Amino acid sequence: MFPDLAPVVDDLFLLEPHQISYLPQRAPKHALGAVLRDRHDLVRFLVTRHPAIELFVTEAMAEPEPDGDLAAVADELMWEIADLVVYQRAPEMYDRAVSSDWAARHWPRQSLLRTR
């Protein structure tokens, strides 16, 4: 979906609190745990930015070590949440990939906008 993105682990520092709240549903727990065990600065950032994520972060870090090298696991993690990262890092790429039709024909009739 975003072939030119090339997400990296440091892109996690770009996430907004509401995006961090999506990690339990979106991030592979084993991959996030492996990355966070290696990057304590990210743990502190995520928990400070969105305190409600602390339990999930703790659980992820307790996951068994995944197979493969850390770079491959980090790549898996980042591509799984690439749409969160692209929104922050390259909004123009996000806009090209997501279609929104703001044409006036979809707006409510003016009479509906008048309430008084």
C-alpha positions, 0 to 999 in steps of 0.5 A, spaced: 500 500 500 505 504 501 511 501 497 515 508 498 515 508 505 520 504 508 518 504 515 523 504 521 523 503 528 524 510 530 517 512 526 514 509 533 516 516 536 511 519 531 505 516 533 499 520 537 496 517 543 490 515 539 494 511 534 498 508 540 491 506 543 491 501 536 497 497 538 494 492 542 489 490 536 494 492 530 501 490 532 504 483 532 505 482 540 511 478 539 514 483 534 513 489 538 515 485 545 522 484 541 523 491 539 521 494 546 526 489 549 531 492 545 529 499 545 527 501 552 527 509 550 521 507 546 517 503 552 518 510 556 515 514 550 509 509 549 507 509 556 508 516 557 505 518 551 499 514 552 499 511 559 493 506 558 498 502 553 502 500 559 499 493 561 500 491 553 507 493 553 508 489 559 505 483 556 508 484 549 515 484 553 514 478 556 512 474 550 517 469 548 523 471 543 521 470 536 525 466 531 529 470 526 533 476 527 531 483 530 531 487 524 526 482 520 522 482 526 522 490 527 520 490 519 514 485 520 512 490 526 513 496 522 509 494 516 503 491 520 502 498 522 505 502 516 498 506 515 499 509 522 506 511 520 505 514 513 499 518 516 505 522 521 511 521 516 508 522 509 501 525 509 501 526 502 502 518 501 497 517 505 492 522 502 493 518 495 492 511 498 485 513 502 480 516 498 475 521 500 470 524 496 468 531 499 464 533 493 458 538 494 453 533 492 455 529 498 453 535 503 447 536 506 442 540 503 443 547 505 436 547 508 438 542 513 443 546 515 439 551 518 436 549 525 433 556 527 
